[in-house]
Amino acid sequence: MITNLRLQQFRSYQDSTFDFKEGVNIIAGPNASGKTNILEAILFSTQGKSYRAKDIELIKDGMDWARLDTIFGGKPRTVKIIKDGQTSKKSFDIEGKKHTRLSYKTTIPVVMFEPNHLLMLSGSPELRRAFLDALIEQTDSAHTTVVNNYKRALLQRNRLIKNRGQSMKNQLFVWDIRLSELGAQLVTARHKIIDQINQQLSHTYSNLAGATSELTASYSNPTEPEAYASYLLKRLEKDLELDCLRGYTGAGPHREDIVFSLNARPLAVSASRGEARTTLLALKTIELNMIENTRATKPILLLDDVFSELDGLRRQSLTAFITTHQTFITTTDADIAKRRAGHDTNLIKLPTTKE
Protein backbone atom coordinates (compact mmCIF):
# COMPACT_ATOMS: atom_id res chain seq x y z
CA MET A 1 0.00 0.00 0.00
CA ILE A 2 1.21 3.48 -0.86
CA THR A 3 0.46 6.12 1.77
CA ASN A 4 2.38 9.15 0.54
CA LEU A 5 3.69 10.56 -2.74
CA ARG A 6 5.84 13.65 -3.33
CA LEU A 7 6.48 14.84 -6.89
CA GLN A 8 9.29 17.29 -7.63
CA GLN A 9 9.66 18.68 -11.16
CA PHE A 10 7.72 15.70 -12.48
CA ARG A 11 5.46 16.40 -15.48
CA SER A 12 3.21 19.36 -14.52
CA TYR A 13 4.21 19.36 -10.84
CA GLN A 14 6.86 21.62 -9.34
CA ASP A 15 6.66 20.31 -5.78
CA SER A 16 3.46 18.64 -4.54
CA THR A 17 2.68 16.05 -1.88
CA PHE A 18 -0.34 13.73 -1.62
CA ASP A 19 -1.54 11.42 1.16
CA PHE A 20 -3.44 8.26 0.29
CA LYS A 21 -5.57 5.77 2.18
CA GLU A 22 -5.83 1.99 2.03
CA GLY A 23 -9.06 1.79 0.03
CA VAL A 24 -10.30 3.96 -2.83
CA ASN A 25 -8.51 7.19 -3.65
CA ILE A 26 -10.38 9.47 -6.07
CA ILE A 27 -8.27 12.06 -7.88
CA ALA A 28 -10.72 14.63 -9.21
CA GLY A 29 -10.21 17.71 -11.30
CA PRO A 30 -10.93 19.32 -14.66
CA ASN A 31 -9.12 18.30 -17.82
CA ALA A 32 -5.44 19.31 -17.85
CA SER A 33 -5.27 19.40 -14.05
CA GLY A 34 -2.57 16.73 -13.68
CA LYS A 35 -4.72 13.74 -12.68
CA THR A 36 -3.10 11.22 -15.00
CA ASN A 37 0.36 12.48 -14.02
CA ILE A 38 -0.24 11.20 -10.48
CA LEU A 39 -1.11 7.72 -11.78
CA GLU A 40 1.97 7.82 -13.99
CA ALA A 41 4.12 8.76 -10.98
CA ILE A 42 2.75 5.81 -8.99
CA LEU A 43 3.38 3.47 -11.92
CA PHE A 44 6.92 4.78 -12.41
CA SER A 45 7.70 4.33 -8.70
CA THR A 46 6.37 0.78 -8.67
CA GLN A 47 7.45 -0.53 -12.09
CA GLY A 48 10.36 1.74 -13.03
CA LYS A 49 8.87 2.91 -16.32
CA SER A 50 6.08 4.98 -17.81
CA TYR A 51 3.29 3.57 -19.96
CA ARG A 52 3.14 6.59 -22.24
CA ALA A 53 6.47 8.42 -22.45
CA LYS A 54 10.26 8.17 -22.40
CA ASP A 55 11.98 8.85 -19.09
CA ILE A 56 13.33 12.24 -20.20
CA GLU A 57 9.81 13.40 -21.06
CA LEU A 58 8.75 12.99 -17.43
CA ILE A 59 10.97 15.87 -16.34
CA LYS A 60 9.08 19.16 -16.05
CA ASP A 61 9.68 21.49 -19.00
CA GLY A 62 12.77 23.64 -18.53
CA MET A 63 14.14 21.51 -15.68
CA ASP A 64 17.11 19.13 -15.57
CA TRP A 65 15.82 16.55 -13.12
CA ALA A 66 12.72 15.03 -11.55
CA ARG A 67 12.24 13.19 -8.28
CA LEU A 68 9.53 10.96 -6.79
CA ASP A 69 9.41 10.10 -3.09
CA THR A 70 6.91 7.48 -1.96
CA ILE A 71 6.09 5.45 1.12
CA PHE A 72 5.11 1.85 0.32
CA GLY A 73 4.18 -0.40 3.19
CA GLY A 74 5.71 2.08 5.59
CA LYS A 75 9.07 2.00 3.76
CA PRO A 76 10.61 4.83 1.71
CA ARG A 77 11.29 4.63 -2.02
CA THR A 78 12.90 7.37 -4.12
CA VAL A 79 13.23 7.68 -7.90
CA LYS A 80 15.45 10.26 -9.59
CA ILE A 81 15.57 11.12 -13.30
CA ILE A 82 18.43 13.34 -14.46
CA LYS A 83 18.94 14.74 -17.95
CA ASP A 84 22.08 13.53 -19.70
CA GLY A 85 22.31 15.38 -23.01
CA GLN A 86 19.44 14.22 -25.22
CA THR A 87 18.70 11.27 -22.96
CA SER A 88 18.39 10.73 -19.20
CA LYS A 89 19.57 8.52 -16.37
CA LYS A 90 17.41 7.18 -13.57
CA SER A 91 18.19 5.73 -10.16
CA PHE A 92 16.19 4.13 -7.39
CA ASP A 93 16.71 4.24 -3.63
CA ILE A 94 14.69 1.52 -1.91
CA GLU A 95 14.96 1.34 1.87
CA GLY A 96 18.43 2.90 1.66
CA LYS A 97 19.75 0.61 -1.09
CA LYS A 98 20.71 2.02 -4.50
CA HIS A 99 19.51 0.50 -7.79
CA THR A 100 19.92 1.55 -11.41
CA ARG A 101 16.78 -0.34 -12.41
CA LEU A 102 13.98 -2.27 -10.74
CA SER A 103 14.16 -6.06 -10.68
CA TYR A 104 11.26 -8.48 -10.25
CA LYS A 105 11.81 -8.41 -6.48
CA THR A 106 11.93 -4.63 -6.23
CA THR A 107 8.85 -3.92 -8.36
CA ILE A 108 5.44 -3.59 -6.75
CA PRO A 109 2.56 -5.29 -8.63
CA VAL A 110 0.20 -2.88 -10.38
CA VAL A 111 -2.74 -3.27 -12.75
CA MET A 112 -3.64 -0.23 -14.84
CA PHE A 113 -6.83 0.31 -16.81
CA GLU A 114 -7.14 3.31 -19.10
CA PRO A 115 -9.30 4.07 -22.17
CA ASN A 116 -6.46 3.75 -24.70
CA HIS A 117 -6.13 0.08 -23.74
CA LEU A 118 -9.12 -0.53 -25.99
CA LEU A 119 -6.74 0.02 -28.91
CA MET A 120 -4.93 -3.13 -27.85
CA LEU A 121 -7.71 -5.27 -29.29
CA SER A 122 -7.98 -3.60 -32.71
CA GLY A 123 -4.64 -1.81 -33.08
CA SER A 124 -1.23 -3.05 -34.13
CA PRO A 125 0.14 -6.45 -33.02
CA GLU A 126 2.81 -4.57 -31.05
CA LEU A 127 0.15 -3.50 -28.53
CA ARG A 128 -0.99 -7.09 -27.95
CA ARG A 129 2.58 -8.36 -27.63
CA ALA A 130 3.31 -5.59 -25.14
CA PHE A 131 0.26 -6.53 -23.05
CA LEU A 132 1.27 -10.17 -22.99
CA ASP A 133 4.93 -9.53 -22.18
CA ALA A 134 4.04 -7.01 -19.46
CA LEU A 135 1.78 -9.59 -17.80
CA ILE A 136 4.48 -12.26 -17.98
CA GLU A 137 7.03 -9.84 -16.50
CA GLN A 138 4.80 -9.35 -13.45
CA THR A 139 4.41 -13.11 -12.93
CA ASP A 140 7.79 -14.52 -14.06
CA SER A 141 11.03 -13.14 -12.63
CA ALA A 142 13.14 -14.33 -15.60
CA HIS A 143 11.05 -12.91 -18.43
CA THR A 144 12.41 -9.36 -18.40
CA THR A 145 15.94 -10.67 -18.91
CA VAL A 146 14.83 -12.87 -21.82
CA VAL A 147 13.00 -9.96 -23.49
CA ASN A 148 15.95 -7.58 -23.08
CA ASN A 149 18.46 -10.15 -24.34
CA TYR A 150 16.24 -10.87 -27.36
CA LYS A 151 16.00 -7.15 -28.17
CA ARG A 152 19.81 -6.79 -27.96
CA ALA A 153 20.38 -9.80 -30.22
CA LEU A 154 17.81 -8.48 -32.70
CA LEU A 155 19.47 -5.06 -32.73
CA GLN A 156 22.85 -6.63 -33.39
CA ARG A 157 21.50 -8.76 -36.25
CA ASN A 158 19.78 -5.76 -37.83
CA ARG A 159 23.02 -3.78 -37.70
CA LEU A 160 24.87 -6.58 -39.46
CA ILE A 161 22.38 -7.01 -42.29
CA LYS A 162 22.37 -3.25 -42.90
CA ASN A 163 26.17 -3.14 -43.19
CA ARG A 164 26.44 -6.28 -45.40
CA GLY A 165 30.21 -6.54 -45.04
CA GLN A 166 32.22 -9.59 -46.20
CA SER A 167 32.37 -11.03 -42.71
CA MET A 168 28.64 -10.54 -42.23
CA LYS A 169 27.61 -14.16 -42.79
CA ASN A 170 30.12 -15.57 -40.31
CA GLN A 171 29.06 -13.11 -37.63
CA LEU A 172 25.42 -13.49 -38.55
CA PHE A 173 25.32 -17.22 -37.86
CA VAL A 174 26.24 -16.64 -34.23
CA TRP A 175 23.47 -14.07 -33.80
CA ASP A 176 20.96 -16.23 -35.69
CA ILE A 177 21.54 -19.04 -33.20
CA ARG A 178 21.29 -16.63 -30.28
CA LEU A 179 18.11 -15.06 -31.64
CA SER A 180 16.55 -18.48 -32.26
CA GLU A 181 17.31 -19.72 -28.74
CA LEU A 182 15.98 -16.57 -27.07
CA GLY A 183 13.00 -16.46 -29.43
CA ALA A 184 12.04 -19.98 -28.39
CA GLN A 185 12.15 -18.99 -24.72
CA LEU A 186 10.00 -15.95 -25.42
CA VAL A 187 7.45 -17.89 -27.44
CA THR A 188 7.28 -20.67 -24.82
CA ALA A 189 6.49 -18.11 -22.11
CA ARG A 190 3.82 -16.49 -24.30
CA HIS A 191 2.16 -19.84 -25.04
CA LYS A 192 2.15 -20.69 -21.34
CA ILE A 193 0.50 -17.42 -20.28
CA ILE A 194 -2.08 -17.68 -23.09
CA ASP A 195 -3.00 -21.18 -21.92
CA GLN A 196 -3.52 -19.78 -18.42
CA ILE A 197 -5.59 -16.88 -19.75
CA ASN A 198 -7.79 -19.23 -21.80
CA GLN A 199 -8.61 -21.27 -18.70
CA GLN A 200 -10.49 -18.24 -17.34
CA LEU A 201 -11.33 -16.10 -20.36
CA SER A 202 -14.71 -17.41 -21.56
CA HIS A 203 -16.06 -17.78 -18.02
CA THR A 204 -14.91 -14.31 -16.98
CA TYR A 205 -16.26 -12.70 -20.15
CA SER A 206 -19.63 -14.44 -19.80
CA ASN A 207 -20.02 -13.27 -16.20
CA LEU A 208 -19.25 -9.68 -17.20
CA ALA A 209 -21.53 -9.75 -20.26
CA GLY A 210 -24.40 -11.50 -18.53
CA ALA A 211 -24.64 -14.09 -21.31
CA THR A 212 -22.74 -17.24 -22.21
CA SER A 213 -20.04 -16.64 -24.82
CA GLU A 214 -16.83 -18.26 -25.98
CA LEU A 215 -13.83 -15.95 -25.93
CA THR A 216 -10.39 -17.33 -26.76
CA ALA A 217 -6.86 -16.08 -27.29
CA SER A 218 -4.44 -17.76 -29.67
CA TYR A 219 -0.83 -17.12 -30.60
CA SER A 220 -0.13 -16.78 -34.31
CA ASN A 221 3.35 -18.28 -34.53
CA PRO A 222 3.73 -21.01 -37.18
CA THR A 223 5.01 -23.91 -35.07
CA GLU A 224 4.92 -25.43 -31.60
CA PRO A 225 7.17 -23.91 -28.88
CA GLU A 226 9.42 -26.99 -28.63
CA ALA A 227 10.25 -26.74 -32.36
CA TYR A 228 10.48 -22.96 -32.51
CA ALA A 229 14.26 -22.55 -32.19
CA SER A 230 14.87 -24.87 -35.16
CA TYR A 231 12.11 -23.23 -37.18
CA LEU A 232 13.37 -19.69 -36.60
CA LEU A 233 16.99 -20.56 -37.38
CA LYS A 234 15.98 -22.03 -40.74
CA ARG A 235 13.68 -19.08 -41.45
CA LEU A 236 16.42 -16.53 -40.70
CA GLU A 237 18.81 -18.30 -43.08
CA LYS A 238 16.15 -18.60 -45.80
CA ASP A 239 15.10 -14.93 -45.56
CA LEU A 240 18.60 -13.45 -45.36
CA GLU A 241 18.57 -11.76 -48.78
CA LEU A 242 15.09 -10.39 -48.19
CA ASP A 243 16.08 -9.11 -44.75
CA CYS A 244 19.15 -7.41 -46.26
CA LEU A 245 16.98 -5.70 -48.87
CA ARG A 246 14.48 -4.35 -46.35
CA GLY A 247 17.09 -3.66 -43.67
CA TYR A 248 15.50 -5.49 -40.76
CA THR A 249 14.70 -8.99 -39.49
CA GLY A 250 11.24 -9.98 -40.69
CA ALA A 251 10.69 -13.19 -38.70
CA GLY A 252 10.60 -13.84 -34.98
CA PRO A 253 8.56 -13.15 -31.83
CA HIS A 254 8.87 -9.41 -32.47
CA ARG A 255 6.61 -9.80 -35.55
CA GLU A 256 4.01 -12.26 -34.26
CA ASP A 257 0.48 -11.59 -33.05
CA ILE A 258 -2.15 -12.64 -30.52
CA VAL A 259 -5.64 -13.18 -31.94
CA PHE A 260 -8.78 -12.87 -29.81
CA SER A 261 -11.89 -14.61 -31.09
CA LEU A 262 -15.43 -14.18 -29.77
CA ASN A 263 -17.77 -17.03 -30.67
CA ALA A 264 -15.32 -18.10 -33.41
CA ARG A 265 -15.17 -14.59 -34.95
CA PRO A 266 -11.96 -12.50 -34.88
CA LEU A 267 -12.58 -9.78 -32.33
CA ALA A 268 -10.46 -7.17 -34.10
CA VAL A 269 -12.74 -7.04 -37.15
CA SER A 270 -16.17 -7.94 -35.80
CA ALA A 271 -16.52 -6.79 -32.18
CA SER A 272 -18.89 -4.06 -31.13
CA ARG A 273 -17.61 -1.39 -28.74
CA GLY A 274 -19.47 -3.11 -25.90
CA GLU A 275 -17.86 -6.46 -26.71
CA ALA A 276 -14.44 -4.82 -26.87
CA ARG A 277 -14.96 -3.13 -23.49
CA THR A 278 -16.09 -6.41 -21.93
CA THR A 279 -13.11 -8.26 -23.40
CA LEU A 280 -10.68 -5.69 -22.04
CA LEU A 281 -12.31 -5.78 -18.60
CA ALA A 282 -12.16 -9.60 -18.66
CA LEU A 283 -8.45 -9.49 -19.51
CA LYS A 284 -7.79 -6.95 -16.76
CA THR A 285 -9.72 -9.11 -14.28
CA ILE A 286 -7.61 -12.13 -15.21
CA GLU A 287 -4.44 -10.03 -15.07
CA LEU A 288 -5.33 -8.93 -11.55
CA ASN A 289 -6.02 -12.49 -10.39
CA MET A 290 -2.89 -13.96 -11.98
CA ILE A 291 -0.58 -11.34 -10.51
CA GLU A 292 -2.19 -11.63 -7.09
CA ASN A 293 -1.89 -15.43 -7.07
CA THR A 294 1.71 -15.41 -8.33
CA ARG A 295 3.05 -12.58 -6.17
CA ALA A 296 0.95 -13.44 -3.08
CA THR A 297 0.07 -9.77 -2.68
CA LYS A 298 -2.75 -7.58 -3.88
CA PRO A 299 -1.79 -5.36 -6.84
CA ILE A 300 -2.49 -1.65 -6.74
CA LEU A 301 -5.29 -0.66 -9.15
CA LEU A 302 -4.87 2.43 -11.33
CA LEU A 303 -8.05 3.46 -13.15
CA ASP A 304 -7.70 6.42 -15.49
CA ASP A 305 -11.18 7.79 -16.23
CA VAL A 306 -12.55 4.33 -16.95
CA PHE A 307 -16.04 4.70 -15.49
CA SER A 308 -16.98 6.88 -18.44
CA GLU A 309 -16.09 3.95 -20.73
CA LEU A 310 -18.22 1.34 -18.92
CA ASP A 311 -21.96 0.80 -18.58
CA GLY A 312 -23.77 -0.20 -15.38
CA LEU A 313 -23.11 -3.97 -15.49
CA ARG A 314 -19.42 -3.55 -16.23
CA ARG A 315 -19.02 -0.82 -13.62
CA GLN A 316 -20.52 -3.16 -11.01
CA SER A 317 -18.03 -5.88 -11.94
CA LEU A 318 -15.12 -3.45 -11.65
CA THR A 319 -16.39 -2.13 -8.32
CA ALA A 320 -16.10 -5.64 -6.86
CA PHE A 321 -12.30 -5.36 -7.19
CA ILE A 322 -12.16 -1.74 -6.08
CA THR A 323 -13.52 -2.70 -2.66
CA THR A 324 -10.73 -5.23 -2.03
CA HIS A 325 -7.66 -3.43 -3.43
CA GLN A 326 -5.99 -0.09 -2.93
CA THR A 327 -7.32 1.83 -5.92
CA PHE A 328 -6.63 5.17 -7.58
CA ILE A 329 -9.36 6.59 -9.80
CA THR A 330 -9.10 9.74 -11.90
CA THR A 331 -12.26 11.58 -12.84
CA THR A 332 -13.65 14.97 -13.77
CA ASP A 333 -16.75 14.33 -11.63
CA ALA A 334 -15.98 13.45 -8.01
CA ASP A 335 -19.63 12.94 -7.01
CA ILE A 336 -20.30 10.35 -9.70
CA ALA A 337 -17.05 8.51 -8.91
CA LYS A 338 -17.89 8.43 -5.20
CA ARG A 339 -21.33 6.99 -5.86
CA ARG A 340 -19.88 4.28 -8.07
CA ALA A 341 -16.94 3.47 -5.81
CA GLY A 342 -18.76 3.70 -2.49
CA HIS A 343 -18.69 6.32 0.24
CA ASP A 344 -15.54 5.17 2.06
CA THR A 345 -13.18 7.06 -0.23
CA ASN A 346 -10.30 9.50 -0.03
CA LEU A 347 -11.02 12.48 -2.28
CA ILE A 348 -8.16 14.53 -3.73
CA LYS A 349 -9.32 17.63 -5.59
CA LEU A 350 -6.91 19.22 -8.06
CA PRO A 351 -6.98 22.79 -9.34
CA THR A 352 -6.65 23.51 -13.05
CA THR A 353 -3.05 23.32 -14.23
CA LYS A 354 -1.12 22.09 -17.26
CA GLU A 355 -1.28 18.28 -17.56
C-alpha positions as CSV (number, residue, x, y, z in Angstrom):
1,M,0.0,0.0,0.0
2,I,1.2,3.5,-0.9
3,T,0.5,6.1,1.8
4,N,2.4,9.2,0.5
5,L,3.7,10.6,-2.7
6,R,5.8,13.6,-3.3
7,L,6.5,14.8,-6.9
8,Q,9.3,17.3,-7.6
9,Q,9.7,18.7,-11.2
10,F,7.7,15.7,-12.5
11,R,5.5,16.4,-15.5
12,S,3.2,19.4,-14.5
13,Y,4.2,19.4,-10.8
14,Q,6.9,21.6,-9.3
15,D,6.7,20.3,-5.8
16,S,3.5,18.6,-4.5
17,T,2.7,16.1,-1.9
18,F,-0.3,13.7,-1.6
19,D,-1.5,11.4,1.2
20,F,-3.4,8.3,0.3
21,K,-5.6,5.8,2.2
22,E,-5.8,2.0,2.0
23,G,-9.1,1.8,0.0
24,V,-10.3,4.0,-2.8
25,N,-8.5,7.2,-3.7
26,I,-10.4,9.5,-6.1
27,I,-8.3,12.1,-7.9
28,A,-10.7,14.6,-9.2
29,G,-10.2,17.7,-11.3
30,P,-10.9,19.3,-14.7
31,N,-9.1,18.3,-17.8
32,A,-5.4,19.3,-17.9
33,S,-5.3,19.4,-14.0
34,G,-2.6,16.7,-13.7
35,K,-4.7,13.7,-12.7
36,T,-3.1,11.2,-15.0
37,N,0.4,12.5,-14.0
38,I,-0.2,11.2,-10.5
39,L,-1.1,7.7,-11.8
40,E,2.0,7.8,-14.0
41,A,4.1,8.8,-11.0
42,I,2.7,5.8,-9.0
43,L,3.4,3.5,-11.9
44,F,6.9,4.8,-12.4
45,S,7.7,4.3,-8.7
46,T,6.4,0.8,-8.7
47,Q,7.4,-0.5,-12.1
48,G,10.4,1.7,-13.0
49,K,8.9,2.9,-16.3
50,S,6.1,5.0,-17.8
51,Y,3.3,3.6,-20.0
52,R,3.1,6.6,-22.2
53,A,6.5,8.4,-22.4
54,K,10.3,8.2,-22.4
55,D,12.0,8.9,-19.1
56,I,13.3,12.2,-20.2
57,E,9.8,13.4,-21.1
58,L,8.8,13.0,-17.4
59,I,11.0,15.9,-16.3
60,K,9.1,19.2,-16.1
61,D,9.7,21.5,-19.0
62,G,12.8,23.6,-18.5
63,M,14.1,21.5,-15.7
64,D,17.1,19.1,-15.6
65,W,15.8,16.6,-13.1
66,A,12.7,15.0,-11.5
67,R,12.2,13.2,-8.3
68,L,9.5,11.0,-6.8
69,D,9.4,10.1,-3.1
70,T,6.9,7.5,-2.0
71,I,6.1,5.4,1.1
72,F,5.1,1.9,0.3
73,G,4.2,-0.4,3.2
74,G,5.7,2.1,5.6
75,K,9.1,2.0,3.8
76,P,10.6,4.8,1.7
77,R,11.3,4.6,-2.0
78,T,12.9,7.4,-4.1
79,V,13.2,7.7,-7.9
80,K,15.5,10.3,-9.6
81,I,15.6,11.1,-13.3
82,I,18.4,13.3,-14.5
83,K,18.9,14.7,-17.9
84,D,22.1,13.5,-19.7
85,G,22.3,15.4,-23.0
86,Q,19.4,14.2,-25.2
87,T,18.7,11.3,-23.0
88,S,18.4,10.7,-19.2
89,K,19.6,8.5,-16.4
90,K,17.4,7.2,-13.6
91,S,18.2,5.7,-10.2
92,F,16.2,4.1,-7.4
93,D,16.7,4.2,-3.6
94,I,14.7,1.5,-1.9
95,E,15.0,1.3,1.9
96,G,18.4,2.9,1.7
97,K,19.8,0.6,-1.1
98,K,20.7,2.0,-4.5
99,H,19.5,0.5,-7.8
100,T,19.9,1.6,-11.4
101,R,16.8,-0.3,-12.4
102,L,14.0,-2.3,-10.7
103,S,14.2,-6.1,-10.7
104,Y,11.3,-8.5,-10.3
105,K,11.8,-8.4,-6.5
106,T,11.9,-4.6,-6.2
107,T,8.9,-3.9,-8.4
108,I,5.4,-3.6,-6.8
109,P,2.6,-5.3,-8.6
110,V,0.2,-2.9,-10.4
111,V,-2.7,-3.3,-12.8
112,M,-3.6,-0.2,-14.8
113,F,-6.8,0.3,-16.8
114,E,-7.1,3.3,-19.1
115,P,-9.3,4.1,-22.2
116,N,-6.5,3.7,-24.7
117,H,-6.1,0.1,-23.7
118,L,-9.1,-0.5,-26.0
119,L,-6.7,0.0,-28.9
120,M,-4.9,-3.1,-27.9
121,L,-7.7,-5.3,-29.3
122,S,-8.0,-3.6,-32.7
123,G,-4.6,-1.8,-33.1
124,S,-1.2,-3.1,-34.1
125,P,0.1,-6.5,-33.0
126,E,2.8,-4.6,-31.1
127,L,0.2,-3.5,-28.5
128,R,-1.0,-7.1,-28.0
129,R,2.6,-8.4,-27.6
130,A,3.3,-5.6,-25.1
131,F,0.3,-6.5,-23.1
132,L,1.3,-10.2,-23.0
133,D,4.9,-9.5,-22.2
134,A,4.0,-7.0,-19.5
135,L,1.8,-9.6,-17.8
136,I,4.5,-12.3,-18.0
137,E,7.0,-9.8,-16.5
138,Q,4.8,-9.3,-13.5
139,T,4.4,-13.1,-12.9
140,D,7.8,-14.5,-14.1
141,S,11.0,-13.1,-12.6
142,A,13.1,-14.3,-15.6
143,H,11.1,-12.9,-18.4
144,T,12.4,-9.4,-18.4
145,T,15.9,-10.7,-18.9
146,V,14.8,-12.9,-21.8
147,V,13.0,-10.0,-23.5
148,N,15.9,-7.6,-23.1
149,N,18.5,-10.1,-24.3
150,Y,16.2,-10.9,-27.4
151,K,16.0,-7.1,-28.2
152,R,19.8,-6.8,-28.0
153,A,20.4,-9.8,-30.2
154,L,17.8,-8.5,-32.7
155,L,19.5,-5.1,-32.7
156,Q,22.9,-6.6,-33.4
157,R,21.5,-8.8,-36.3
158,N,19.8,-5.8,-37.8
159,R,23.0,-3.8,-37.7
160,L,24.9,-6.6,-39.5
161,I,22.4,-7.0,-42.3
162,K,22.4,-3.3,-42.9
163,N,26.2,-3.1,-43.2
164,R,26.4,-6.3,-45.4
165,G,30.2,-6.5,-45.0
166,Q,32.2,-9.6,-46.2
167,S,32.4,-11.0,-42.7
168,M,28.6,-10.5,-42.2
169,K,27.6,-14.2,-42.8
170,N,30.1,-15.6,-40.3
171,Q,29.1,-13.1,-37.6
172,L,25.4,-13.5,-38.6
173,F,25.3,-17.2,-37.9
174,V,26.2,-16.6,-34.2
175,W,23.5,-14.1,-33.8
176,D,21.0,-16.2,-35.7
177,I,21.5,-19.0,-33.2
178,R,21.3,-16.6,-30.3
179,L,18.1,-15.1,-31.6
180,S,16.5,-18.5,-32.3
181,E,17.3,-19.7,-28.7
182,L,16.0,-16.6,-27.1
183,G,13.0,-16.5,-29.4
184,A,12.0,-20.0,-28.4
185,Q,12.2,-19.0,-24.7
186,L,10.0,-15.9,-25.4
187,V,7.4,-17.9,-27.4
188,T,7.3,-20.7,-24.8
189,A,6.5,-18.1,-22.1
190,R,3.8,-16.5,-24.3
191,H,2.2,-19.8,-25.0
192,K,2.2,-20.7,-21.3
193,I,0.5,-17.4,-20.3
194,I,-2.1,-17.7,-23.1
195,D,-3.0,-21.2,-21.9
196,Q,-3.5,-19.8,-18.4
197,I,-5.6,-16.9,-19.7
198,N,-7.8,-19.2,-21.8
199,Q,-8.6,-21.3,-18.7
200,Q,-10.5,-18.2,-17.3
201,L,-11.3,-16.1,-20.4
202,S,-14.7,-17.4,-21.6
203,H,-16.1,-17.8,-18.0
204,T,-14.9,-14.3,-17.0
205,Y,-16.3,-12.7,-20.1
206,S,-19.6,-14.4,-19.8
207,N,-20.0,-13.3,-16.2
208,L,-19.3,-9.7,-17.2
209,A,-21.5,-9.8,-20.3
210,G,-24.4,-11.5,-18.5
211,A,-24.6,-14.1,-21.3
212,T,-22.7,-17.2,-22.2
213,S,-20.0,-16.6,-24.8
214,E,-16.8,-18.3,-26.0
215,L,-13.8,-15.9,-25.9
216,T,-10.4,-17.3,-26.8
217,A,-6.9,-16.1,-27.3
218,S,-4.4,-17.8,-29.7
219,Y,-0.8,-17.1,-30.6
220,S,-0.1,-16.8,-34.3
221,N,3.3,-18.3,-34.5
222,P,3.7,-21.0,-37.2
223,T,5.0,-23.9,-35.1
224,E,4.9,-25.4,-31.6
225,P,7.2,-23.9,-28.9
226,E,9.4,-27.0,-28.6
227,A,10.3,-26.7,-32.4
228,Y,10.5,-23.0,-32.5
229,A,14.3,-22.5,-32.2
230,S,14.9,-24.9,-35.2
231,Y,12.1,-23.2,-37.2
232,L,13.4,-19.7,-36.6
233,L,17.0,-20.6,-37.4
234,K,16.0,-22.0,-40.7
235,R,13.7,-19.1,-41.4
236,L,16.4,-16.5,-40.7
237,E,18.8,-18.3,-43.1
238,K,16.1,-18.6,-45.8
239,D,15.1,-14.9,-45.6
240,L,18.6,-13.5,-45.4
241,E,18.6,-11.8,-48.8
242,L,15.1,-10.4,-48.2
243,D,16.1,-9.1,-44.8
244,C,19.1,-7.4,-46.3
245,L,17.0,-5.7,-48.9
246,R,14.5,-4.4,-46.3
247,G,17.1,-3.7,-43.7
248,Y,15.5,-5.5,-40.8
249,T,14.7,-9.0,-39.5
250,G,11.2,-10.0,-40.7
251,A,10.7,-13.2,-38.7
252,G,10.6,-13.8,-35.0
253,P,8.6,-13.2,-31.8
254,H,8.9,-9.4,-32.5
255,R,6.6,-9.8,-35.6
256,E,4.0,-12.3,-34.3
257,D,0.5,-11.6,-33.1
258,I,-2.1,-12.6,-30.5
259,V,-5.6,-13.2,-31.9
260,F,-8.8,-12.9,-29.8
261,S,-11.9,-14.6,-31.1
262,L,-15.4,-14.2,-29.8
263,N,-17.8,-17.0,-30.7
264,A,-15.3,-18.1,-33.4
265,R,-15.2,-14.6,-35.0
266,P,-12.0,-12.5,-34.9
267,L,-12.6,-9.8,-32.3
268,A,-10.5,-7.2,-34.1
269,V,-12.7,-7.0,-37.1
270,S,-16.2,-7.9,-35.8
271,A,-16.5,-6.8,-32.2
272,S,-18.9,-4.1,-31.1
273,R,-17.6,-1.4,-28.7
274,G,-19.5,-3.1,-25.9
275,E,-17.9,-6.5,-26.7
276,A,-14.4,-4.8,-26.9
277,R,-15.0,-3.1,-23.5
278,T,-16.1,-6.4,-21.9
279,T,-13.1,-8.3,-23.4
280,L,-10.7,-5.7,-22.0
281,L,-12.3,-5.8,-18.6
282,A,-12.2,-9.6,-18.7
283,L,-8.5,-9.5,-19.5
284,K,-7.8,-6.9,-16.8
285,T,-9.7,-9.1,-14.3
286,I,-7.6,-12.1,-15.2
287,E,-4.4,-10.0,-15.1
288,L,-5.3,-8.9,-11.5
289,N,-6.0,-12.5,-10.4
290,M,-2.9,-14.0,-12.0
291,I,-0.6,-11.3,-10.5
292,E,-2.2,-11.6,-7.1
293,N,-1.9,-15.4,-7.1
294,T,1.7,-15.4,-8.3
295,R,3.0,-12.6,-6.2
296,A,1.0,-13.4,-3.1
297,T,0.1,-9.8,-2.7
298,K,-2.8,-7.6,-3.9
299,P,-1.8,-5.4,-6.8
300,I,-2.5,-1.6,-6.7
301,L,-5.3,-0.7,-9.2
302,L,-4.9,2.4,-11.3
303,L,-8.0,3.5,-13.2
304,D,-7.7,6.4,-15.5
305,D,-11.2,7.8,-16.2
306,V,-12.6,4.3,-16.9
307,F,-16.0,4.7,-15.5
308,S,-17.0,6.9,-18.4
309,E,-16.1,3.9,-20.7
310,L,-18.2,1.3,-18.9
311,D,-22.0,0.8,-18.6
312,G,-23.8,-0.2,-15.4
313,L,-23.1,-4.0,-15.5
314,R,-19.4,-3.6,-16.2
315,R,-19.0,-0.8,-13.6
316,Q,-20.5,-3.2,-11.0
317,S,-18.0,-5.9,-11.9
318,L,-15.1,-3.5,-11.7
319,T,-16.4,-2.1,-8.3
320,A,-16.1,-5.6,-6.9
321,F,-12.3,-5.4,-7.2
322,I,-12.2,-1.7,-6.1
323,T,-13.5,-2.7,-2.7
324,T,-10.7,-5.2,-2.0
325,H,-7.7,-3.4,-3.4
326,Q,-6.0,-0.1,-2.9
327,T,-7.3,1.8,-5.9
328,F,-6.6,5.2,-7.6
329,I,-9.4,6.6,-9.8
330,T,-9.1,9.7,-11.9
331,T,-12.3,11.6,-12.8
332,T,-13.7,15.0,-13.8
333,D,-16.7,14.3,-11.6
334,A,-16.0,13.4,-8.0
335,D,-19.6,12.9,-7.0
336,I,-20.3,10.3,-9.7
337,A,-17.0,8.5,-8.9
338,K,-17.9,8.4,-5.2
339,R,-21.3,7.0,-5.9
340,R,-19.9,4.3,-8.1
341,A,-16.9,3.5,-5.8
342,G,-18.8,3.7,-2.5
343,H,-18.7,6.3,0.2
344,D,-15.5,5.2,2.1
345,T,-13.2,7.1,-0.2
346,N,-10.3,9.5,0.0
347,L,-11.0,12.5,-2.3
348,I,-8.2,14.5,-3.7
349,K,-9.3,17.6,-5.6
350,L,-6.9,19.2,-8.1
351,P,-7.0,22.8,-9.3
352,T,-6.7,23.5,-13.1
353,T,-3.0,23.3,-14.2
354,K,-1.1,22.1,-17.3
355,E,-1.3,18.3,-17.6
